[in-house]
């Protein structure tokens, strides 16, 4: 996929309440600090900077937390886990896409990815690519905006 370098400083999450976590930068790609049993909404609520965050900021933070909760200790997703996340957490975007050539190409690219695992950047590119070609996005564009 992209293979671009990303700054851990750009992806910091500071967790409120634990001085050791809030005093040092915490990359979203770092090993998990929160057990999977804590809901995403509670994890979001624990991030001080997001208390007054925009919907878009909270959406990106949600993506980062889901990725982190699903990734291995090295901050990477196995291909099978990535596909499972697409089917379980992104199914409204992937439903009905299975027979479309662009969708097949994206999954083929995932299968042929030179590494066995995806980092956060590659996973985000995959999600955005699928969202862009999805029927759901077309439906979203057609929604009338109420004033």
C-alpha positions in Angstrom: 0.0 0.0 0.0 1.5 3.4 0.8 4.4 2.7 3.0 4.8 6.3 4.0 6.5 7.2 7.3 4.2 8.5 9.9 5.1 10.5 13.0 4.2 9.1 16.3 3.9 12.7 17.5 1.0 13.2 15.0 -0.7 10.1 16.4 -0.4 10.8 20.1 -3.1 9.9 22.5 -2.8 11.3 26.0 -4.9 9.4 28.5 -6.3 11.2 31.5 -5.8 9.9 35.0 -2.6 8.0 34.6 0.4 10.3 34.9 2.8 7.8 33.4 0.6 7.7 30.3 -0.1 11.4 30.0 3.4 12.6 30.6 5.0 10.6 27.8 3.8 10.5 24.2 1.7 7.5 23.5 1.6 6.4 19.9 -1.6 4.8 18.6 0.7 2.1 17.3 2.2 1.4 20.7 1.2 -1.8 22.5 -2.2 -1.8 24.1 -2.4 0.1 27.4 -6.2 -0.5 27.9 -7.7 -4.0 28.0 -10.1 -4.9 25.2 -12.9 -5.2 27.7 -13.1 -1.4 28.0 -15.6 -0.1 25.5 -14.5 2.3 22.8 -16.8 5.0 24.2 -15.2 4.7 27.6 -11.7 4.8 26.0 -12.7 7.9 24.1 -14.1 9.5 27.2 -10.7 8.9 28.9 -8.9 11.0 26.3 -8.8 14.5 27.8 -8.2 16.3 24.5 -11.4 14.8 23.0 -13.8 16.0 25.7 -14.6 19.1 23.6 -13.5 17.5 20.3 -15.3 17.7 17.0 -17.3 14.8 15.6 -14.5 14.3 13.0 -11.8 14.2 15.7 -13.8 11.6 17.6 -14.3 9.6 14.5 -10.6 9.4 13.8 -9.9 8.6 17.5 -12.4 5.8 17.3 -10.6 4.4 14.2 -7.3 4.6 16.0 -8.7 2.9 19.1 -10.4 0.1 17.2 -7.1 -0.5 15.3 -5.0 -0.5 18.5 -7.4 -2.8 20.3 -7.2 -5.3 17.4 -3.5 -5.0 16.6 -0.7 -7.1 17.9 1.8 -5.8 20.5 3.9 -4.4 17.6 0.9 -2.2 16.6 0.2 -4.2 13.4 -2.9 -6.0 12.1 -2.7 -9.4 10.5 -4.4 -9.7 7.2 -7.0 -12.0 8.6 -7.8 -9.6 11.4 -8.0 -6.7 8.9 -10.5 -8.7 6.8 -12.5 -9.5 10.0 -12.6 -5.9 11.0 -13.9 -5.0 7.5 -16.7 -7.6 7.8 -17.7 -6.8 11.4 -16.9 -3.1 11.9 -17.3 -1.8 8.3 -19.9 -4.1 6.9 -22.3 -1.4 5.8 -19.6 -0.2 3.5 -18.5 -3.6 2.3 -21.9 -5.3 1.8 -22.7 -5.8 -1.8 -19.2 -4.9 -2.9 -17.9 -8.5 -3.2 -18.6 -8.8 -6.9 -17.3 -5.4 -7.9 -13.9 -5.3 -9.6 -12.6 -2.4 -7.6 -13.4 -4.1 -4.3 -11.8 -7.4 -5.5 -8.7 -5.4 -6.5 -8.5 -3.8 -3.0 -8.8 -7.2 -1.3 -6.3 -8.7 -3.8 -3.9 -5.9 -3.0 -4.3 -6.7 0.7 -3.6 -10.4 0.0 -0.5 -9.5 -2.0 0.8 -6.9 0.5 4.5 -7.6 0.8 4.3 -7.6 4.6 2.2 -10.1 6.5 0.7 -7.2 8.6 -0.7 -3.8 8.1 0.2 -0.7 10.0 -2.3 2.0 10.9 -1.6 4.1 7.8 -2.1 1.2 5.4 -5.3 0.2 7.3 -6.7 3.7 7.0 -5.9 3.8 3.3 -7.7 0.5 2.9 -10.8 1.8 4.8 -10.9 5.0 2.8 -10.5 3.2 -0.5 -13.4 0.9 0.4 -15.6 3.7 1.6 -15.0 5.7 -1.6 -16.1 2.9 -3.9 -19.0 1.8 -1.7 -22.7 2.1 -2.5 -23.2 3.4 1.0 -21.2 6.5 0.2 -23.3 7.1 -2.9 -26.4 7.0 -0.6 -24.8 9.4 1.9 -24.1 11.9 -1.0 -27.8 11.7 -2.0 -29.1 12.6 1.5 -30.8 16.0 1.5 -29.3 18.4 4.0 -31.9 20.0 6.3 -31.5 23.6 7.3 
